[in-house]
Amino acid sequence: MFIMSLLPANSVILKVLETIVYKNAVLLVVFGYSFIILLLGFLKKRKKPVLKADLSE
């Protein structure tokens, strides 16, 4: 994100990017990655066969 902060022409545009765009982008990345990791874990657990132990012996 540091390189992206060098792209705007003036400090007013940079301030808008800092307060609105970057904040929402960070939230999207954090919650997006969390959701993807949880979804992949759920699918992995669901795909794994369940071994039932025979406890009657």
Order of alpha helices (4+ residues) and beta strands (2+ residues): alpha-alpha-alpha
